[in-house]
Amino acid sequence: MLESWRWFGPLDRITLTEIAQTGARGIVTALHDVTYGEVWTREAIAARKALIANAGLGLHWAVVESLPVHDRIKRGEGDLSALFANYRTSLENLSHSGISTICYNFMTVVDWIRTDHALPMRGGARALGFSAAKMAAFERHMLGRDIDGEYPVEALAAGDAWFVASTQADRADLLAKIMAGLPGSYDRFTVEGLCAELAKYRGLTAARLRENLGRFLDEVIPTAERLGLQLCIHPDDPPRPVFGLSRIVSTEDDIAWILNRVESPANGLTFCAGALGANRVNDLPRIALRFAPRVQFLHLRSVARSADGSFHEAAHLEGDGDLPRLVGIFLREEARRRAEGRPDADLPFRPDHGHELLSDVGGDTHPGYPLIGRLRGLAELRGVVAATEIAIFEARCTRLMSDLGLGSEVLAVRPLTGGVASDIARVDLPHGPVCVKFALPKLKVAADWFAPVHRNRAEYEWLAIAGGVAPQSVPRLLGRSEALNGFAMEFLQGDDVYLWKAALLAGSPPHGEAALVADVLGRIHAASSAQVFDTAPFQNRDDFNAIRLEPYLRHTATHHPDLAPRLEGLADQLYLSSTALVHGDISPKNILIRRGVPVILDAECATMGDPVFDVAFCLNHLVLKAVYLPGMAGAYLGEVQAFWRQYVPHLTWEDPAGLEGRLMILLPALMLARIDGKSPVEYLDAAAQDRVRTLARGLITSPAANLTSFIARLTPESDLT
């Protein structure tokens, strides 16, 4: 789940710096200053997105809340073609900026209603509340409505008593509290103004309002689907008629009608546990289970209900919301989506509403949106998510062991860190440990980087083929599950096993690792370049493009427009090549050294391609380590030459000079990609990044003639410092 935070833009008293300290990464916001019905321009969207991203806090605009629906659309009033066109244009512009999750609602006049903004809670905390009695008093005595039958008799009686005892100040305060949910400008209605606004909706039945919602969906969902967007409607808050206004997104049946009205992945739901939970007829777990495949955004909060229809915001793990159970439902939905390879597997959620705690009191933030109260909610939810994820992952590992016939008794599951593309764990069985691996649809990096989970199949095939060429240089395979997109293999451990990357970063003198890796890689390339080699399992160049070419070369091209033709052309050449079996991630982080023999792991990018990619990918890491540790630059660049010397004798499919020439073009491009691509190296500081950027750009625009010349071009930089 993506931890997110609602931010009301530059006017919000809570700053982006404070939000970053909560641990949230996604920002939920909108262009609140744009008049309803007007187009959200690309420039305005880009400016807000840059404001968030350029703060340097690791935040990004994850969800739009909300892209408002004009009231004329809700009323079905007049010629709506321009309003629909503007909404579609706004969707186009949001898509252009890479924002795909868009919340909206179809509530008329007011977006939400609370009668109290500071209900006293334990220890001096304050909460939002909805009093059915006060609301009944407002409607009957201040609006002059006949509300018999709309509220429980006890609420009506209590409302009458409240009104008799109230002062003009009490009534003015109640009006102000109710009007706080008014959308659009910060101007608020008087009682007379509210009555005039309500008159516009006289005769708008629930059936007609639903027809108008259906028309809206017909007009905008096809555009959203074409653009790959998810529109997700927010339930009514509170989920009951108010002011005589119909509410049509309040129950399970309402939601079913909306999602069935237009069957499209773009027609989704914002699951607001608090809004739905305020209606006692709503079974939240049942609704969550039924509609989980169409949920794209989560508001996680809890309310405590009273028998007369009143409720107040409870602490997140208290009240009637049962959030731990709901979190489990949606985490399992995420796991299901991952198994299908869906790019929307990570559901954004925000800790919706919170008590005013400590210094929140008197902070004058938006009602329900204090800093510390929501921070508490986020922290509590983070703990629930973490514990539930562990339980789900352990169950998945246990099922894999059973499916592969490795046993049903799992002693322990220990997640392994370091990888960004898969969930990996050590699973302890009675007969010893094994390693399991499940591909992720979204890699664990800052940028949006998606990849198909069926790549797990190609990885398993690569390990099997490499094991036939160099049995000691891959882990022993124990089986794979197509249904789980996971496999099991030998767990490598012992005092005689070390990670090549760790040794390099520690500044350890080389022990010939580069030449050993080159020998194994050269043998695999040579064997797979033969005409008799079965290439069928590796006809997956689109996967390679998604995992390697797009995030490395094509993404880097967007940061260096002057180099874009070269980088895009290079990516196109690599995409079309199918000379030999390419591993795609020959990196020291994926190579263990066991008793002096390299063991190659993580072949998720495996495909038929140009073997120069593997060579360049590995040598790039040695170059970058030389930049990181100037004192070891001579030794690590010497390893570059040793690698090449050991690899060249295996070059049976082409003249070595041809591959070396392509290497001189690709190697500096990958250097630049590890600075400005989607997966920048984590160990170089800003100054070192600038040095690599300068070196790489020079070597791209004016390639070295050969590897010896390439290294000579590096060393004049005072040993890369």
CORSULCOR-V221153 format. One record per residue. N is the residue number from 0. D_FIRST is the distance of its C-alpha to the first C-alpha in Angstrom with 1 decimal. Layout:
N,D_FIRST  N,D_FIRST
This chain:
0,0.0  1,3.8  2,6.3  3,9.1  4,12.7  5,15.5  6,18.5  7,21.8  8,23.1  9,26.1  10,27.6  11,24.8  12,26.2  13,23.0  14,22.9  15,20.3  16,21.6  17,20.8  18,17.2  19,16.7  20,18.1  21,15.4  22,12.9  23,10.8  24,10.7  25,10.4  26,13.6  27,14.2  28,18.0  29,21.0  30,24.6  31,26.0  32,29.5  33,30.0  34,32.2  35,30.9  36,31.9  37,32.4  38,30.7  39,27.8  40,29.5  41,28.1  42,29.6  43,28.0  44,24.5  45,25.0  46,26.4  47,23.5  48,21.0  49,23.4  50,23.7  51,20.1  52,19.9  53,23.4  54,22.9  55,22.0  56,19.1  57,16.3  58,15.1  59,14.8  60,15.2  61,12.1  62,13.2  63,16.8  64,17.7  65,20.2  66,22.6  67,25.3  68,27.6  69,31.2  70,33.1  71,35.8  72,33.4  73,32.5  74,36.2  75,37.2  76,39.8  77,41.9  78,41.2  79,37.4  80,37.5  81,37.0  82,34.0  83,32.3  84,33.2  85,31.8  86,28.5  87,28.4  88,29.4  89,26.6  90,24.2  91,26.0  92,25.8  93,22.1  94,21.7  95,24.1  96,21.9  97,18.9  98,17.0  99,15.9  100,14.0  101,16.8  102,17.0  103,20.6  104,22.7  105,26.1  106,27.5  107,31.0  108,32.6  109,30.0  110,26.2  111,25.8  112,28.5  113,28.9  114,32.4  115,31.6  116,29.5  117,30.6  118,31.0  119,32.0  120,29.6  121,30.2  122,31.5  123,31.9  124,28.4  125,28.3  126,26.2  127,26.3  128,28.2  129,29.8  130,33.3  131,34.8  132,38.2  133,37.8  134,36.4  135,39.3  136,41.7  137,40.3  138,40.6  139,44.0  140,45.8  141,44.3  142,43.6  143,46.4  144,44.5  145,45.7  146,42.7  147,44.5  148,42.3  149,39.1  150,38.4  151,39.4  152,42.9  153,42.0  154,39.7  155,42.5  156,45.0  157,42.8  158,42.2  159,45.9  160,46.5  161,43.9  162,45.5  163,49.0  164,48.0  165,46.0  166,47.4  167,47.0  168,44.6  169,42.5  170,42.4  171,41.7  172,38.7  173,37.4  174,37.8  175,35.9  176,33.0  177,32.8  178,33.2  179,30.2  180,28.1  181,30.4  182,28.6  183,30.0  184,32.4  185,32.7  186,36.1  187,36.4  188,38.7  189,41.8  190,42.6  191,45.1  192,42.6  193,40.0  194,42.7  195,43.6  196,40.0  197,39.7  198,43.0  199,41.3  200,39.3  201,42.2  202,42.5  203,38.9  204,38.2  205,34.9  206,36.1  207,36.9  208,33.7  209,31.9  210,34.2  211,33.3  212,29.5  213,30.4  214,32.4  215,29.6  216,27.3  217,30.2  218,30.7  219,27.2  220,25.0  221,27.1  222,26.6  223,22.9  224,22.8  225,25.2  226,23.1  227,19.8  228,18.3  229,16.4  230,18.3  231,16.7  232,19.2  233,18.8  234,20.8  235,24.0  236,24.1  237,26.1  238,26.1  239,29.9  240,32.7  241,33.9  242,37.1  243,38.1  244,35.2  245,33.6  246,29.9  247,28.5  248,24.7  249,25.1  250,25.1  251,23.8  252,26.9  253,26.2  254,22.8  255,24.4  256,27.1  257,24.9  258,22.8  259,26.0  260,28.0  261,26.5  262,24.9  263,22.6  264,19.0  265,19.5  266,20.3  267,17.1  268,16.0  269,14.3  270,13.8  271,15.2  272,15.8  273,18.5  274,20.4  275,20.6  276,21.1  277,24.2  278,26.0  279,27.2  280,27.8  281,24.1  282,22.7  283,18.9  284,17.9  285,20.3  286,19.1  287,15.4  288,16.7  289,19.2  290,17.2  291,13.7  292,14.7  293,15.4  294,12.6  295,10.9  296,9.9  297,9.5  298,12.0  299,11.8  300,15.3  301,18.3  302,22.0  303,25.1  304,27.6  305,31.4  306,33.9  307,35.3  308,32.0  309,31.2  310,27.8  311,26.3  312,22.9  313,22.2  314,20.3  315,16.7  316,17.5  317,20.9  318,22.6  319,22.3  320,18.6  321,17.7  322,14.0  323,13.6  324,14.8  325,12.6  326,9.4  327,11.1  328,12.0  329,8.7  330,7.4  331,10.9  332,10.6  333,7.9  334,10.6  335,13.3  336,12.2  337,12.1  338,15.5  339,16.7  340,15.7  341,14.0  342,12.8  343,10.4  344,8.3  345,5.0  346,4.9  347,5.7  348,6.8  349,9.8  350,12.1  351,14.7  352,18.2  353,19.5  354,22.9  355,25.1  356,25.6  357,28.2  358,28.7  359,26.6  360,29.8  361,31.9  362,29.4  363,29.8  364,26.2  365,25.1  366,25.5  367,22.4  368,20.7  369,22.1  370,20.7  371,21.1  372,20.3  373,16.8  374,16.4  375,17.4  376,14.9  377,11.9  378,13.5  379,14.0  380,10.5  381,9.4  382,12.1  383,11.4  384,7.9  385,9.9  386,12.8  387,11.4  388,9.8  389,13.3  390,15.0  391,13.5  392,14.1  393,17.6  394,18.3  395,17.6  396,19.9  397,22.4  398,22.6  399,23.1  400,25.9  401,27.5  402,27.3  403,28.9  404,31.6  405,30.8  406,30.8  407,28.9  408,29.2  409,26.3  410,27.3  411,24.2  412,21.0  413,20.5  414,17.6  415,19.3  416,18.2  417,19.5  418,18.2  419,15.7  420,16.1  421,15.7  422,14.7  423,18.1  424,19.7  425,23.1  426,24.1  427,27.2  428,29.6  429,33.0  430,34.7  431,32.5  432,29.2  433,27.6  434,24.7  435,22.1  436,19.9  437,17.2  438,16.6  439,13.2  440,13.1  441,11.5  442,13.1  443,12.0  444,14.1  445,14.2  446,15.5  447,14.1  448,15.5  449,15.3  450,17.5  451,18.6  452,17.9  453,21.5  454,22.5  455,22.3  456,25.5  457,27.3  458,26.3  459,27.9  460,30.9  461,31.4  462,31.4  463,33.9  464,36.2  465,36.0  466,36.9  467,40.0  468,41.0  469,40.2  470,39.4  471,38.9  472,36.5  473,33.5  474,32.0  475,33.4  476,31.3  477,30.8  478,29.3  479,26.5  480,24.7  481,24.3  482,22.3  483,19.6  484,19.9  485,20.7  486,23.9  487,25.7  488,28.2  489,30.4  490,28.9  491,31.0  492,32.1  493,35.2  494,37.2  495,38.3  496,34.8  497,33.3  498,30.7  499,32.6  500,30.2  501,30.5  502,34.3  503,34.4  504,32.3  505,34.5  506,37.5  507,39.1  508,42.1  509,41.5  510,42.8  511,43.1  512,39.5  513,39.4  514,42.5  515,41.2  516,38.0  517,40.1  518,42.4  519,39.8  520,38.1  521,41.5  522,42.4  523,39.3  524,39.8  525,43.5  526,43.0  527,40.4  528,42.7  529,45.4  530,46.2  531,45.8  532,42.2  533,39.9  534,37.4  535,35.9  536,32.6  537,31.9  538,32.5  539,29.0  540,29.7  541,27.0  542,24.4  543,26.2  544,26.2  545,22.4  546,21.8  547,24.8  548,27.0  549,24.6  550,22.4  551,25.5  552,28.6  553,27.7  554,25.1  555,27.6  556,30.2  557,28.5  558,29.0  559,32.6  560,34.2  561,37.6  562,36.4  563,34.4  564,37.2  565,37.6  566,34.0  567,33.4  568,36.7  569,35.7  570,32.4  571,34.5  572,37.0  573,34.5  574,32.8  575,36.2  576,37.4  577,37.7  578,40.2  579,38.6  580,35.5  581,33.1  582,30.5  583,28.6  584,27.2  585,30.3  586,29.0  587,30.2  588,26.7  589,27.0  590,30.6  591,31.8  592,35.5  593,37.0  594,40.7  595,41.2  596,39.6  597,36.4  598,33.7  599,31.4  600,27.8  601,24.7  602,26.5  603,23.4  604,25.3  605,28.5  606,30.7  607,34.3  608,34.9  609,37.0  610,37.3  611,37.7  612,33.9  613,33.6  614,36.6  615,35.3  616,31.8  617,33.3  618,36.0  619,33.6  620,31.9  621,35.4  622,36.3  623,33.2  624,33.9  625,37.4  626,36.3  627,34.1  628,37.1  629,40.3  630,42.4  631,41.3  632,41.4  633,44.7  634,43.6  635,40.3  636,42.1  637,44.7  638,42.0  639,41.2  640,44.8  641,45.0  642,42.1  643,43.9  644,47.2  645,45.8  646,43.9  647,46.8  648,49.0  649,46.5  650,46.6  651,48.5  652,47.0  653,48.0  654,50.0  655,48.1  656,49.1  657,47.0  658,43.8  659,44.6  660,45.0  661,41.6  662,40.2  663,41.6  664,39.7  665,36.3  666,36.2  667,36.3  668,33.8  669,31.3  670,32.2  671,31.3  672,28.0  673,26.9  674,27.4  675,26.3  676,24.2  677,20.5  678,20.8  679,23.2  680,24.8  681,23.6  682,27.0  683,29.2  684,29.7  685,30.5  686,34.2  687,33.7  688,31.3  689,34.1  690,36.7  691,34.8  692,34.2  693,37.9  694,39.1  695,36.8  696,37.9  697,41.5  698,41.2  699,39.5  700,42.2  701,45.0  702,44.1  703,45.9  704,48.6  705,47.4  706,45.4  707,48.2  708,48.4  709,44.6  710,44.7  711,47.8  712,45.9  713,43.3  714,45.7  715,47.6  716,44.6  717,46.0  718,44.1  719,41.0  720,41.0
